[in-house]
């Protein structure tokens, strides 16, 4: 590659950036992109390239888009401004087929810098004025000849290669300033050892690492840039899978108490009286879990399935199996509403088998306890005593349900055998770490992670790649389809009126209805930015309209996260009552607090206000609150978004299918990879720059196979010191948090 290896000023990939680009530039790169080292800078890859022999397509520019274009100057003019000093300078550039205006405000001599026929790069935000596309005060880099000053010579190097790299940039640092910095780093870089073993790289026809680093930034051709990207993309997938493989190996090295024994027979008794026939998928997943529970190392399994697929029933049977083996089970939910719902659901499913210590309880009934942060001190003491094993006259707790309050050190289990985590991605890093703490005897409890958010296979192999995965891919017998429709409020007033009529009809027939709003109201945000929320429907305002005008003869309840715990429990109790009950509720107006886990089979209709403000997966989860009984159900998504907007397209996609896995893939394509893998919580740059989880399944699968080849013979990477250094560095860094989706 032409670098002088004996250069005394040569730098290594892990060196601080300031020594290469200077302290001022290093500071801006760190503040703008989280770039600290030479490796970080060289991993700030171009988002595209401009071919120096081809002009940009000016006709494709879109207003509001930040662009970098390569064009030729046609003319430059300066007109004095009337209201203040200075001139308005307009430079017209062309790609040969169309034109673009560059507008500056300042002294007249600015126009003299643009000679007709000169070519250059122009970077700015596209706007439209008098039907003409323009860039106002764009930064620019002219392709000049015969320049003498050092800075101009350095800038001219950017045009040395035919493929000009265009980097993600900010107002504080331009594309070409980044390109200059990258060039300085590449020129000063000492010889780089290839982290990939030759037996992995050569059969896959991957270029060496040093060449890939150079060609991703300074490719001789488009084909060379593609080859470099392929190599570096594989590296990202390989390192990711290597970390996950080590996590799996570490988990397998831990010990757990096998829970295969049957001392109480409660699982057999439950299966005998349960009204639910297991689907083939539930039976398959149940067998996988049973095999894990019988092992001497802890289960570490992800149980995923679409809304309403019966994950709770599978989890309950796993808990009963552990109880038969002499252990306790804990079910942890992210919110009190969901924890209370789980307690009610499990109690109802078990019937007399869940009423230990009560007169109507079965002889081998289990004890169920709910522990939440809102309990009184006296209530909490009683529950903690039963979790420890109970005392004379009290039944011990076999199943404990709660929020993160279960993770506190004051909660001491008699013999915790299984932890079931619902919607695991909602828990923070510290809370998730507490789930894996060892028990008093040094063993670990078995761990079952549940999610109702369908996960595409590639995400399961990345953000959940250290867990075994079980999928429930069919719905229980008798479930009815959910019909979903998008209603444009301003365009379809008749449909709006008909929607509220349908709610009334469903309630009159003995069913229930949800109305979901994006915010609470009265200046209280439900989670979005309140400044932009004033026009959105709120629980407070919507419930008032329903009571006063829309459905005045129905019984309306309100639910949101700011209500006292007792009031939330009472609202959910009344909404779950049969409609003939005196204090039953017919309609529940709520925020997304009911998004997961809430199970009211009589709920057959849902209206989602301002549905365009919710993501694809969230809409699918909300919709899953209806259709849980035997009656056909309806979901109506209200929106004010324009007909041709991306928001309307997203809503139409949700309305077109109830396949959660298909929608999860759509959601993945619409989101940044870093968000998908949860890196935003760490405050660091994502370790994934090129790998696209939605589209690179073949790369991820190949990388996982390659990792298996390495760790099979060298699990500690003793013979691969470069790989070991990279992995250790990543695991020490908070960036490793992205491996725990959240």
PyMOL commands that set and color helices and strands:
alter all, ss='L'
color gray80, all
select helices_A, chain A and resi 18-21+23-33+38-42+58-60+108-113+150-159+175-188+198-204+209-217+222-252+266-273+280-293+311-324+336-354+377-388+404-407+424-426+429-435+457-460+493-508+530-532+539-550+565-576+592-594+611-613+616-623+646-656+660-669+673-676+679-682+697-713+721-732+734-739
alter helices_A, ss='H'
color red, helices_A
select strands_A, chain A and resi 46-51+66-80+87-94+99-106+119-129+132-136+139-143+163-167+300-305+328-332+368-371+399-402+416-422+446-451+468-472+482-488+512-516+556-559+587-590+603-608+633-639
alter strands_A, ss='S'
color yellow, strands_A
deselect
rebuild
show_as cartoon
